[in-house]
Amino acid sequence: MKILHVSDVYFPRINGVSTSIDTFRRELRLLGHTIHLIAPDYYSPSMDESDILRVPARTIPMDPEDRLMRYAWAMQHLPKLQAEKYDLVHVQTPFVAHYLGLNLAKKLGIPCVETYHTFFEEYFYHYIPWLPKAMLKALARRISRKQGNSLDGMVIPSHPMLEVLRQYGVNISAEVIPTGLQASSFTPGDGDGFRDRYGIARERPVILFVGRVAFEKNIAFLLKVTAQVRKTIPDILFLVAGEGPARPGLQQEANSLGLGASVMFIGYLDRNTELNSCYRAGDVFVFSSRTETQGLVLLEAMAQAVPVVSTAEMGTRDVLVEGRGVNIAEERLDDFSDKVIRLLQDRQERARLGNLGCEYAAEWSASSMAQRMLRFYEKILNR
């Protein structure tokens, strides 16, 4: 099978969408299929640029990490794309890529499917705060419904997100297919070495967040959790690995809470050389996003045998099972903080819960998810 992916984001831009695309590209190639990708040009190559058409793009003022591709430039490559004889177009994002992918599929005479990676109803108002929240929520629903019903099929990372889209009125064929974990996620990291490199004492209690430092991730709540935990464990460190538009505000919030040296922002880490060691450097992984369509970082932490304390909202409800690597908490300071404190004070329980999480994460293999994706492609093509 020959598939053309189209996305508004990809490495070196680091986020969950880039990780998902990369994971499925790798696994589908291993199964003998050809995967090409159209993505923005960041003028800095990713580690693997094979079979990628980079489209000139400009920055977006409200979100400078991302890019807006030049649609007309991409369409000039239609003759070359026609010669490739693709079987299907798979769109990964709903911006320029959605309309570009739809038009390419029409010109090529093949089906077009799309993965709904982001819960935009709870996303837009963080980036366009001058417009009423209710208006932006309604706009997100309308756009999602119109875009969804223009496709031949949709891939959804979790059942709760599929339920939301059905409520919007998206009625096309859809399949729940999460992003799986690559085998490399289980390679043990060097937590002590990571701590040494970043000047963190080996015996210091560390709670960890990995992910995009964005408003919708609800990291401000985790700062308040840190302040609460510090009342019992004075030397606690909240380590934030990632980058994003919310970082300046969160640093100010940390200072206003008097956290100072209790919080460390370390920016993006190389997935292939540092990320596993970062996970292993944490004693407890913490997560409280309300908008995840899956929450892959939860499984990545479990794959490194790090116990998790997390809320279970939206897509994370599909991933998290109480006791299987995680203590599920309410988004309440007392409940969340108490669960973190109990784990930090009990080394044996941390090890037990971490080992159970590693066993659970092994059930989410990238290979099995890729096979499910292939069956979905075949279903769409047979229609």
C-alpha positions as CSV (number, residue, x, y, z in Angstrom):
1,M,0.0,0.0,0.0
2,K,1.2,3.5,-0.7
3,I,0.0,6.3,1.6
4,L,0.4,10.1,1.5
5,H,0.4,11.8,4.9
6,V,-0.2,15.5,5.0
7,S,0.4,17.5,8.2
8,D,0.8,21.1,9.4
9,V,3.4,19.9,11.9
10,Y,6.3,17.4,12.0
11,F,9.7,17.1,13.5
12,P,11.9,19.0,14.3
13,R,8.7,20.6,15.8
14,I,8.1,18.4,18.8
15,N,4.6,17.5,19.9
16,G,2.3,14.5,20.1
17,V,1.2,14.8,16.5
18,S,4.8,14.6,15.3
19,T,5.4,11.6,17.5
20,S,2.3,9.9,16.2
21,I,3.1,10.4,12.6
22,D,6.7,9.2,13.1
23,T,5.5,6.1,15.0
24,F,3.0,5.0,12.3
25,R,5.5,5.8,9.5
26,R,8.1,3.6,11.1
27,E,5.8,0.7,11.8
28,L,4.0,0.8,8.4
29,R,7.3,0.8,6.6
30,L,8.4,-2.2,8.7
31,L,5.2,-4.0,7.5
32,G,6.3,-3.3,3.9
33,H,4.2,-0.3,3.0
34,T,5.4,3.1,1.5
35,I,4.6,6.2,3.4
36,H,5.3,9.7,2.1
37,L,4.7,12.9,4.0
38,I,4.0,16.6,3.1
39,A,4.9,18.9,6.0
40,P,6.1,22.5,6.7
41,D,9.7,23.5,6.2
42,Y,11.2,24.6,9.5
43,Y,14.6,25.2,7.7
44,S,16.1,22.7,10.2
45,P,16.0,19.0,9.2
46,S,14.6,16.2,11.3
47,M,16.7,13.1,11.9
48,D,15.0,11.3,9.0
49,E,14.0,13.4,5.9
50,S,13.4,10.5,3.6
51,D,10.2,10.6,1.6
52,I,9.2,14.1,2.9
53,L,8.1,17.0,0.8
54,R,8.9,20.1,2.8
55,V,6.6,23.1,1.9
56,P,7.7,26.7,2.5
57,A,5.8,28.1,5.4
58,R,5.5,31.2,7.5
59,T,5.3,31.6,11.3
60,I,2.0,32.2,13.1
61,P,2.1,35.3,15.4
62,M,-0.1,33.8,18.1
63,D,1.9,30.5,18.1
64,P,5.4,31.1,16.8
65,E,6.4,27.4,17.2
66,D,4.1,26.4,14.4
67,R,4.0,27.1,10.6
68,L,1.4,28.0,8.0
69,M,2.2,26.1,4.7
70,R,1.9,27.7,1.3
71,Y,-1.0,25.8,-0.2
72,A,-0.4,27.0,-3.8
73,W,3.3,25.9,-3.7
74,A,2.3,22.4,-2.6
75,M,-0.3,22.1,-5.4
76,Q,2.4,22.9,-8.0
77,H,3.8,19.4,-7.2
78,L,0.5,17.7,-8.3
79,P,2.1,16.1,-11.4
80,K,4.8,14.6,-9.3
81,L,2.3,13.3,-6.8
82,Q,0.1,11.9,-9.5
83,A,3.0,9.8,-10.8
84,E,3.4,8.2,-7.4
85,K,0.0,6.4,-7.7
86,Y,-1.0,6.6,-4.0
87,D,-3.8,4.5,-2.6
88,L,-5.0,6.9,0.1
89,V,-4.3,10.4,1.6
90,H,-4.1,10.5,5.4
91,V,-4.4,14.1,6.8
92,Q,-3.0,14.7,10.4
93,T,-4.1,18.2,11.2
94,P,-7.1,20.5,10.4
95,F,-5.5,23.6,9.1
96,V,-3.8,24.0,5.7
97,A,-3.2,20.3,5.7
98,H,-6.9,19.4,5.8
99,Y,-7.8,21.4,2.7
100,L,-4.6,20.5,0.9
101,G,-5.1,16.8,1.6
102,L,-8.8,16.9,0.5
103,N,-8.0,18.6,-2.7
104,L,-5.0,16.3,-3.5
105,A,-7.2,13.2,-2.8
106,K,-9.9,14.6,-5.2
107,K,-7.3,15.3,-7.9
108,L,-5.7,11.9,-7.4
109,G,-9.0,10.1,-7.3
110,I,-8.4,8.4,-4.0
111,P,-10.0,8.4,-0.5
112,C,-9.0,10.9,2.2
113,V,-9.0,10.1,5.9
114,E,-7.9,12.2,8.9
115,T,-6.8,11.7,12.5
116,Y,-8.4,14.0,15.0
117,H,-5.5,14.6,17.3
118,T,-6.6,17.7,19.2
119,F,-9.7,18.6,21.3
120,F,-10.0,22.1,19.7
121,E,-13.1,23.0,21.7
122,E,-10.9,23.3,24.8
123,Y,-8.0,24.7,22.8
124,F,-8.9,27.8,20.7
125,Y,-9.7,30.2,23.6
126,H,-6.2,29.9,25.1
127,Y,-4.7,31.3,21.9
128,I,-7.5,33.8,20.9
129,P,-8.4,35.2,24.4
130,W,-9.9,38.4,23.1
131,L,-12.9,36.6,21.6
132,P,-15.7,35.1,23.8
133,K,-15.0,31.6,25.0
134,A,-18.5,30.4,24.1
135,M,-18.1,31.8,20.5
136,L,-14.8,30.0,20.0
137,K,-16.2,26.7,21.4
138,A,-19.1,26.9,19.0
139,L,-16.8,27.7,16.1
140,A,-14.5,24.7,17.0
141,R,-17.5,22.4,17.0
142,R,-18.8,23.8,13.6
143,I,-15.4,23.5,11.9
144,S,-14.9,20.0,13.3
145,R,-18.3,18.8,12.1
146,K,-17.9,20.3,8.6
147,Q,-14.3,19.1,8.2
148,G,-15.1,15.6,9.5
149,N,-18.1,15.0,7.3
150,S,-16.1,16.1,4.2
151,L,-13.8,13.0,4.7
152,D,-14.1,9.3,3.8
153,G,-13.1,8.3,7.3
154,M,-11.6,9.5,10.6
155,V,-9.1,8.0,13.0
156,I,-9.7,9.0,16.7
157,P,-7.2,8.2,19.4
158,S,-9.8,7.5,22.1
159,H,-13.4,6.5,22.7
160,P,-14.4,9.7,24.7
161,M,-13.1,11.9,21.8
162,L,-15.2,9.8,19.3
163,E,-18.3,10.3,21.5
164,V,-17.7,14.1,21.4
165,L,-17.4,14.1,17.6
166,R,-20.6,12.1,17.3
167,Q,-22.3,14.7,19.5
168,Y,-21.0,17.4,17.1
169,G,-22.8,15.6,14.2
170,V,-19.8,13.9,12.6
171,N,-21.3,10.8,11.1
172,I,-18.7,9.4,8.8
173,S,-16.9,6.0,9.3
174,A,-14.6,6.3,12.2
175,E,-12.2,4.0,14.1
176,V,-10.5,4.4,17.5
177,I,-6.8,3.8,17.0
178,P,-4.3,5.2,19.6
179,T,-0.7,5.8,18.9
180,G,1.4,2.9,20.1
181,L,4.7,2.8,21.9
182,Q,7.8,2.0,19.9
183,A,10.2,-0.6,21.3
184,S,12.7,2.1,22.1
185,S,10.4,3.5,24.7
186,F,11.2,0.5,26.9
187,T,15.0,0.9,26.7
188,P,15.9,1.7,30.3
189,G,17.1,5.3,30.7
190,D,19.9,6.5,33.0
191,G,18.1,8.5,35.6
192,D,21.1,9.1,37.8
193,G,23.2,10.3,34.9
194,F,20.4,12.6,33.8
195,R,20.2,14.1,37.3
196,D,24.0,14.6,37.4
197,R,23.9,16.4,34.1
198,Y,21.2,18.8,35.3
199,G,22.6,19.4,38.8
200,I,19.8,17.5,40.6
201,A,20.9,15.6,43.7
202,R,20.3,11.9,43.3
203,E,18.4,11.7,46.6
204,R,16.1,14.7,45.9
205,P,12.4,13.8,45.4
206,V,11.4,14.7,41.9
207,I,7.9,15.0,40.3
208,L,8.0,15.2,36.5
209,F,5.9,16.5,33.7
210,V,6.9,15.9,30.0
211,G,5.0,17.5,27.2
212,R,4.3,20.7,25.4
213,V,4.3,23.6,27.8
214,A,0.9,24.9,26.6
215,F,-2.1,26.5,28.3
216,E,-4.4,23.5,27.7
217,K,-2.0,21.2,29.6
218,N,-3.1,22.6,32.9
219,I,0.4,22.8,34.3
220,A,-0.6,25.8,36.5
221,F,-2.5,23.3,38.6
222,L,0.6,21.1,38.9
223,L,2.5,24.2,40.2
224,K,-0.1,24.5,43.0
225,V,0.2,20.8,43.7
226,T,4.0,21.3,44.0
227,A,3.4,24.1,46.5
228,Q,1.1,21.9,48.5
229,V,3.5,18.9,48.4
230,R,6.4,21.1,49.6
231,K,4.6,21.7,52.9
232,T,5.3,18.0,53.7
233,I,8.4,17.4,51.5
234,P,10.4,20.6,51.6
235,D,13.1,19.6,49.1
236,I,10.6,18.6,46.4
237,L,11.5,19.5,42.8
238,F,9.0,19.8,40.0
239,L,10.8,19.1,36.7
240,V,9.1,20.4,33.5
241,A,10.5,18.9,30.3
242,G,9.2,20.7,27.2
243,E,8.7,24.0,25.6
244,G,5.7,26.1,24.6
245,P,3.8,29.5,24.8
246,A,2.7,29.1,28.4
247,R,6.3,28.9,29.8
248,P,6.8,32.6,30.6
249,G,3.5,32.8,32.5
250,L,4.1,29.6,34.3
251,Q,7.6,30.8,35.4
252,Q,5.9,34.0,36.8
253,E,3.3,31.8,38.5
254,A,6.0,29.7,40.1
255,N,7.7,32.8,41.5
256,S,4.4,34.2,42.8
257,L,3.8,30.9,44.6
258,G,7.3,31.2,46.2
259,L,8.5,28.0,44.6
260,G,11.8,29.4,43.3
261,A,14.3,26.6,43.3
262,S,11.5,24.0,43.6
263,V,10.7,24.2,39.9
264,M,13.0,23.6,36.9
265,F,12.1,24.1,33.3
266,I,14.6,22.3,31.0
267,G,13.0,22.7,27.6
268,Y,12.8,20.1,24.8
269,L,14.8,16.9,25.0
270,D,16.1,14.7,22.2
271,R,13.7,11.7,22.1
272,N,16.4,9.3,21.0
273,T,19.1,10.3,23.5
274,E,17.7,12.0,26.5
275,L,13.9,11.4,27.0
276,N,14.0,7.9,28.5
277,S,16.6,9.1,31.0
278,C,14.5,12.1,31.9
279,Y,11.5,9.8,32.7
280,R,13.8,7.6,34.8
281,A,15.0,10.7,36.7
282,G,11.5,11.3,38.1
283,D,10.1,9.6,41.2
284,V,6.5,10.3,40.2
285,F,5.1,11.4,36.8
286,V,2.3,13.9,37.2
287,F,-0.4,14.9,34.6
288,S,-3.6,17.0,34.8
289,S,-4.5,17.9,31.2
290,R,-8.3,18.2,30.5
291,T,-8.0,18.1,26.7
292,E,-5.9,15.1,25.7
293,T,-7.2,12.9,22.9
294,Q,-4.9,10.2,24.2
295,G,-2.0,11.2,26.5
296,L,0.9,9.2,25.1
297,V,3.4,10.6,27.6
298,L,1.6,8.7,30.3
299,L,2.4,5.4,28.6
300,E,6.0,6.5,27.9
301,A,6.5,7.2,31.7
302,M,5.0,3.8,32.5
303,A,7.4,2.1,30.0
304,Q,10.2,3.5,32.1
305,A,8.6,2.0,35.2
306,V,7.8,5.5,36.6
307,P,4.6,5.5,38.7
308,V,2.0,8.1,37.6
309,V,-0.5,10.3,39.4
310,S,-2.9,11.8,36.9
311,T,-6.5,13.0,36.4
312,A,-8.5,10.9,34.0
313,E,-10.2,13.3,31.6
314,M,-11.1,12.9,27.9
315,G,-8.7,10.6,26.1
316,T,-6.7,9.7,29.2
317,R,-9.8,7.8,30.5
318,D,-9.0,5.3,27.7
319,V,-5.4,4.9,28.8
320,L,-5.5,4.9,32.6
321,V,-6.5,2.0,34.7
322,E,-6.3,2.5,38.5
323,G,-3.5,0.5,40.0
324,R,-1.9,-0.4,36.6
325,G,0.9,2.0,36.9
326,V,-1.2,4.9,38.0
327,N,-3.1,6.4,41.0
328,I,-5.9,8.4,39.4
329,A,-6.7,11.6,41.2
330,E,-9.4,14.3,41.1
331,E,-8.4,17.8,40.0
332,R,-8.5,18.9,43.6
333,L,-5.3,20.0,45.4
334,D,-5.9,17.9,48.5
335,D,-6.6,14.6,46.6
336,F,-3.9,15.0,44.0
337,S,-1.2,16.2,46.4
338,D,-2.0,13.4,48.9
339,K,-1.5,10.8,46.3
340,V,1.8,12.3,45.2
341,I,3.0,12.6,48.8
342,R,2.1,9.0,49.6
343,L,4.1,7.7,46.7
344,L,7.1,9.9,47.4
345,Q,7.2,8.6,51.0
346,D,6.9,4.9,50.1
347,R,9.8,3.7,47.9
348,Q,8.5,0.1,47.8
349,E,5.0,1.3,46.6
350,R,6.7,3.4,43.9
351,A,8.6,0.4,42.6
352,R,5.6,-1.9,42.7
353,L,3.3,0.6,40.9
354,G,6.1,1.4,38.4
355,N,6.6,-2.3,37.5
356,L,2.9,-2.8,37.0
357,G,2.8,0.2,34.7
358,C,5.7,-1.1,32.6
359,E,3.8,-4.4,32.1
360,Y,0.7,-2.5,31.2
361,A,2.5,-0.2,28.7
362,A,3.8,-3.3,26.9
363,E,0.1,-3.9,25.8
364,W,0.2,-0.7,23.8
365,S,2.7,-1.7,21.1
366,A,3.2,0.4,18.0
367,S,3.1,-2.7,15.8
368,S,-0.4,-3.8,16.8
369,M,-1.7,-0.2,16.4
370,A,-0.2,0.0,12.9
371,Q,-1.9,-3.3,12.0
372,R,-5.2,-1.8,13.1
373,M,-4.5,1.3,11.0
374,L,-3.9,-1.0,8.0
375,R,-7.2,-2.7,8.5
376,F,-8.9,0.7,8.7
377,Y,-7.3,1.8,5.4
378,E,-8.4,-1.5,3.8
379,K,-12.0,-0.9,5.0
380,I,-12.0,2.6,3.5
381,L,-10.5,1.4,0.2
382,N,-13.0,-1.5,-0.1
383,R,-15.9,0.9,0.3
